[in-house]
């Protein structure tokens, strides 16, 4: 991580307060000085019901809730993009019931339509101010090629409609930042970034660079509500844990980030564009820094070996005698399935773990934590987003 691309630890505005009280102003839009500036800013959040999108929606909505509690106007008009938003009154405990959230029906393959006034809620404050950009990758129905097409098209639309802040979620490339990676769904993200920098250098852009999601290892919504010491999760996340436990070398220290922290940083980015955008160049109007890149933020909260992953898992789930992967071993059908996926069935998974073991993510976590002391480590993630939510779903 280039420390010059981040903020000094002494800057209180840059502090990430994950799990802070609703009164924190760190994820709020600075209050305007005149009535004409008090209207909320509209943010389109792509894939709003997905992991990253929903985290961004929740973080922005938390700022709205804080403003309402202080009898102030909500700072954000959140346009949560999904193919099928709810009609009528949204169900409680969904993102659409959060303050300031409005469903935006649209298809990521046709992003220009998202910005057209006739497709926006009638009370949308125009022009739309910002976009949180994320694309389906390996799970894209058209593969990583579809991810690239959608990412480029969204940037084109954002530039056409004069978006003032484009926050794009990419990946931390490790030591391969300036050269091709063997992992296809990393290279697709590189292609999108290079396209934006080459084609739209005057689009005000911030690049977020997360590492592996902690959420992939446990799906909190499926934690055992009656007995949080016995976590349950989908077959997909169980299989993911098994693959991590068996494919990472004992010496590999894998970096992880809680998706909720990505959401908080994205909200901070929108709230403080002066900190998260390179200064606009007068000669060409671009937002590219001296290195020819947009401002970047690496995101990682913990770094653990397979043994450390299992140790934390055991310690958090007191009374659970099964370890990180031991709970899966009795499911004999999962072991050959995992081997098939990594060995023959999914070449991309095999290449990804080869990259993890041979190269890997290189986020400077201590330096990042100095700027964002609230970043969750794996233990805190399990305690706050698995145990706590299982025992008290209203806390989610």
C-alpha positions in Angstrom: 0.0 0.0 0.0 1.3 3.4 -0.9 0.8 5.5 2.3 0.7 8.7 0.2 -2.6 7.4 -1.2 -4.2 7.1 2.2 -4.7 9.4 5.2 -2.5 10.0 8.2 -3.5 8.4 11.4 -3.7 11.8 12.9 -6.6 12.9 10.7 -9.7 12.2 12.8 -12.0 12.5 9.8 -10.3 9.4 8.2 -10.9 7.2 11.2 -13.1 4.2 10.4 -15.5 3.6 13.4 -17.0 0.2 12.6 -19.9 -0.6 14.8 -19.9 2.9 16.2 -23.0 4.5 17.6 -25.6 5.9 15.2 -24.5 9.4 16.2 -21.1 9.1 14.5 -20.6 11.8 11.9 -17.8 9.9 10.2 -20.2 8.5 7.6 -22.3 11.5 7.1 -22.4 14.2 4.5 -20.9 17.5 6.0 -23.8 19.8 6.7 -24.3 22.5 4.1 -24.0 26.2 4.9 -27.1 27.3 3.0 -30.6 26.1 2.4 -30.0 25.5 -1.3 -27.3 23.0 -0.4 -29.4 21.0 2.0 -30.9 18.6 -0.4 -29.8 15.0 -0.2 -27.3 13.7 -2.7 -28.4 10.8 -4.9 -26.1 7.7 -5.0 -26.7 4.7 -7.2 -25.6 1.6 -5.5 -25.1 -1.3 -8.0 -26.0 -4.9 -7.0 -27.7 -3.5 -3.9 -28.9 -6.8 -2.6 -25.4 -8.4 -3.0 -22.7 -8.5 -0.4 -20.9 -5.3 -1.2 -23.9 -3.4 -2.5 -26.0 -4.1 0.6 -23.0 -3.1 2.9 -22.8 0.3 1.1 -26.5 0.8 1.4 -26.5 0.0 5.1 -23.6 2.4 5.7 -25.2 5.3 3.9 -28.5 4.6 5.5 -26.8 4.7 8.9 -25.8 8.3 8.2 -29.4 9.0 7.3 -30.6 7.6 10.6 -28.0 9.6 12.5 -29.2 12.8 10.7 -32.9 12.0 11.5 -32.0 11.4 15.2 -30.4 14.8 15.2 -33.4 16.4 13.5 -31.3 17.1 10.4 -32.1 16.4 6.8 -31.0 13.0 5.5 -27.7 13.5 3.5 -28.2 10.6 1.1 -30.9 9.6 -1.4 -29.9 6.0 -1.9 -30.9 4.4 -5.2 -30.5 0.6 -4.6 -30.2 -1.0 -8.0 -31.8 -4.5 -8.4 -33.5 -6.3 -11.2 -36.7 -6.6 -9.1 -37.1 -4.1 -6.3 -40.1 -4.5 -4.0 -43.3 -2.8 -4.8 -45.3 -1.1 -2.1 -44.2 -1.1 1.6 -40.9 -2.9 1.9 -40.5 -5.8 4.3 -39.0 -5.0 7.6 -35.3 -5.9 8.1 -34.5 -5.5 4.4 -32.3 -2.8 3.0 -35.4 -1.2 1.3 -36.9 -0.4 4.7 -33.8 1.6 5.8 -34.1 5.4 5.8 -33.5 7.1 2.5 -33.4 3.9 0.5 -35.3 3.7 -2.8 -35.4 0.7 -5.1 -34.1 1.3 -8.6 -35.1 -1.3 -11.1 -32.5 -1.9 -13.7 -30.2 -4.4 -15.5 -26.4 -4.0 -15.0 -26.0 -4.9 -18.7 -28.0 -1.7 -19.6 -26.6 0.8 -17.2 -27.5 3.9 -19.2 -31.2 3.3 -18.4 -30.5 3.7 -14.7 -29.7 7.3 -15.1 -32.6 8.3 -17.3 -35.0 10.5 -15.4 -38.1 8.6 -16.3 -36.7 5.5 -14.6 -35.8 7.2 -11.4 -38.1 7.8 -8.4 -40.0 11.0 -9.0 -38.5 12.7 -6.0 -34.9 11.9 -6.9 -32.6 14.9 -6.4 -31.0 15.6 -9.7 -28.4 15.3 -11.1 -27.4 12.0 -9.6 -24.3 12.7 -7.6 -22.4 9.4 -7.2 -22.2 5.7 -8.2 -20.9 2.7 -6.3 -19.7 0.4 -8.9 -19.5 -3.4 -8.4 -20.0 -6.2 -10.9 -20.7 -9.9 -10.7 -17.5 -11.7 -11.5 -17.0 -15.4 -11.5 -20.8 -15.8 -10.8 -21.7 -13.6 -13.8 -23.9 -15.5 -16.2 -21.5 -14.4 -19.0 -18.4 -15.1 -17.0 -15.6 -12.6 -16.4 -16.1 -11.3 -19.9 -19.5 -10.2 -18.8 -18.0 -8.5 -15.8 -15.7 -6.5 -18.0 -18.5 -5.4 -20.4 -20.7 -4.3 -17.5 -18.0 -2.4 -15.7 -17.0 -0.5 -18.9 -20.6 0.3 -19.8 -21.3 1.6 -16.3 -18.3 3.9 -16.4 -19.4 5.1 -19.9 -22.9 5.9 -18.5 -21.4 7.6 -15.4 -19.3 9.9 -17.6 -22.2 10.7 -19.9 -24.4 11.7 -17.1 -21.8 13.8 -15.3 -21.4 11.7 -12.2 -19.4 13.7 -9.6 -17.9 10.7 -7.7 -17.5 7.2 -9.1 -16.4 4.7 -6.4 -15.4 1.4 -8.0 -14.7 -1.8 -6.1 -11.9 -3.7 -7.6 -9.3 -6.0 -5.9 -5.9 -5.8 -4.2 -3.5 -7.1 -6.8 -0.7 -7.8 -4.4 2.8 -7.6 -5.9 1.2 -8.1 -9.4 -0.3 -4.6 -9.4 1.6 -3.6 -12.6 1.6 -7.0 -14.4 -0.9 -9.6 -15.5 -2.2 -12.0 -12.8 -2.9 -15.7 -13.4 -6.4 -15.3 -11.8 -9.1 -14.5 -14.4 -11.4 -12.6 -12.1 -8.5 -10.4 -11.0 -7.6 -9.6 -14.6 -11.1 -8.7 -15.5 -11.0 -6.0 -12.8 -7.7 -4.8 -14.1 -9.2 -4.4 -17.6 -12.1 -2.3 -16.2 -9.7 -0.1 -14.3 -7.4 0.4 -17.2 -10.4 1.3 -19.4 -11.7 3.9 -17.0 -8.2 5.5 -16.6 -7.6 5.5 -20.4 -11.1 6.4 -21.6 -12.5 8.5 -18.8 -9.6 10.2 -16.9 -11.9 13.2 -16.1 -14.5 11.0 -14.4 -13.9 11.6 -10.6 -13.0 8.1 -9.5 -11.8 6.3 -6.3 -10.7 2.7 -6.5 -11.4 0.4 -3.5 -9.1 -2.6 -3.3 -10.6 -5.3 -1.0 -9.0 -8.7 -0.4 -10.9 -12.0 0.4 -14.2 -11.5 2.1 -14.5 -12.9 5.6 -18.2 -13.3 4.8 -17.4 -16.1 2.4 -16.4 -18.3 5.2 -19.6 -18.0 7.2 -23.0 -16.6 6.0 -24.2 -14.8 9.2 -27.9 -14.8 8.2 -27.8 -18.6 8.5 -26.1 -18.8 11.9 -28.0 -21.0 14.4 -30.5 -18.7 16.1 -31.2 -21.0 19.1 -27.6 -21.9 19.9 -25.0 -19.5 18.5 -22.2 -21.8 19.7 -23.2 -24.1 16.9 -23.0 -22.0 13.7 -24.6 -23.3 10.6 -24.3 -22.0 7.1 -25.0 -22.9 3.5 -23.3 -25.8 1.7 -21.5 -23.1 -0.3 -19.9 -21.4 2.6 -19.1 -24.8 4.3 -17.4 -25.9 1.1 -15.5 -22.6 0.9 -14.2 -23.1 4.4 -13.1 -26.6 3.6 -11.3 -25.5 0.4 -9.5 -22.7 2.3 -8.4 -25.1 5.1 -7.1 -27.6 2.6 -5.7 -25.5 -0.2 -3.8 -22.8 1.7 -0.3 -23.8 2.6 0.4 -23.8 6.3 2.9 -21.0 5.8 0.4 -18.8 3.8 -1.1 -15.9 5.7 -4.2 -15.0 3.8 -5.7 -11.5 4.1 -9.4 -10.9 4.8 -11.8 -8.0 5.0 -15.3 -7.8 6.4 -17.7 -6.7 3.7 -19.4 -4.4 6.2 -16.1 -2.5 6.4 -16.1 -2.1 2.6 -19.5 -0.4 3.0 -18.3 2.0 5.7 -15.2 3.0 3.7 -17.4 3.5 0.6 -19.7 5.8 2.5 -16.7 7.7 3.9 -15.5 8.1 0.3 -18.7 9.7 -0.8 -18.9 11.9 2.3 -15.4 13.2 2.0 -14.5 13.5 -1.7 -11.7 15.9 -1.0 -9.9 13.1 0.8 -10.7 10.4 -1.7 -10.1 12.0 -5.0 -6.9 13.2 -6.5 -6.9 16.9 -7.2 -8.2 17.8 -10.6 -5.5 18.7 -13.1 -6.0 22.1 -14.6 -4.2 21.3 -17.8 -6.3 18.3 -18.8 -9.1 18.1 -16.3 -8.2 14.6 -15.3 -8.2 13.1 -11.8 -5.2 10.9 -12.4 -2.4 11.2 -9.9 1.3 11.6 -10.7 1.5 7.8 -11.1 -1.2 7.9 -13.7 -3.8 6.3 -11.4 -6.9 7.3 -9.6 -6.7 7.5 -5.8 -6.8 3.9 -4.4 -7.7 2.5 -1.0 -6.5 -1.0 0.0 -8.9 -2.8 2.3 -7.9 -5.7 4.6 -8.6 -6.2 8.3 -6.8 -9.4 9.2 -4.1 -11.8 8.0 -4.1 -15.4 9.1 -2.7 -18.8 8.4 -5.0 -21.9 8.1 -4.0 -22.8 11.7 -4.8 -19.3 12.9 -8.1 -19.4 11.1 -9.1 -22.6 12.9 -7.8 -21.4 16.3 -9.9 -18.2 16.2 -12.9 -20.2 15.0 -12.6 -22.6 18.0 -12.1 -19.8 20.5 -15.0 -17.8 19.3 -17.5 -20.6 19.2 -17.1 -21.8 22.8 -18.4 -25.2 23.2 -18.1 -26.1 19.6 -15.7 -29.0 19.6 -15.4 -29.0 15.8 -12.8 -26.9 14.1 -12.7 -24.7 11.1 -12.9 -27.6 8.7 -13.6 -30.6 11.0 -17.3 -30.0 11.0 -17.2 -30.8 7.3 -15.2 -33.9 7.3 -18.0 -36.2 8.2 -19.8 -35.0 5.1 -17.9 -37.4 2.9 -19.5 -36.1 -0.3 -18.0 -32.6 0.3 -14.3 -33.7 0.3 -14.3 -35.2 -3.2 -16.4 -32.3 -4.4 -13.9 -29.9 -3.1 -11.0 -31.8 -4.7 -12.8 -31.9 -8.0 -13.6 -28.2 -7.9 -10.0 -27.2 -7.2 -8.4 -29.9 -9.3 -10.4 -30.3 -12.4 -13.9 -28.8 -12.1 -12.9 -25.2 -11.6 -9.6 -24.2 -13.0 -10.1 -20.6 -11.8 -10.3 -21.7 -8.1 -7.1 -23.7 -8.5 -5.3 -20.7 -10.1 -6.6 -18.4 -7.3 -5.2 -20.6 -4.5 -1.9 -21.0 -6.4 -1.7 -17.2 -6.5 -2.6 -17.0 -2.8 0.2 -19.4 -1.9 2.8 -18.1 -4.3 2.2 -14.3 -4.3 -0.9 -13.2 -2.3 -2.3 -9.9 -1.1 0.1 -7.3 0.2 -2.0 -4.8 2.0 -0.1 -3.0 4.8 -2.6 -3.8 7.5 -0.9 -2.1 10.4 -0.6 1.2 8.4 -4.2 0.8 7.2 -5.4 0.2 10.8 -3.6 3.3 11.9 -5.9 5.3 9.6 -8.9 3.1 10.2 -8.7 1.6 13.7 -12.2 0.2 13.5 -11.4 -2.4 10.8 -12.6 -5.8 12.0 -10.3 -8.6 12.5 -11.6 -12.2 12.0 -12.4 -12.7 15.7 -14.4 -9.4 15.8 -16.2 -10.3 12.6 -17.3 -13.7 14.0 -18.3 -12.1 17.3 -20.2 -9.1 15.9 -21.6 -10.5 12.6 -22.2 -14.1 13.4 -22.8 -14.6 17.2 -24.4 -11.2 17.8 -26.7 -11.4 14.8 -27.6 -15.0 15.5 -28.7 -14.1 19.1 -30.2 -10.7 18.1 -31.3 -10.5 14.4 -32.5 -6.9 15.0 -28.8 -6.0 15.5 -28.0 -6.8 11.9 
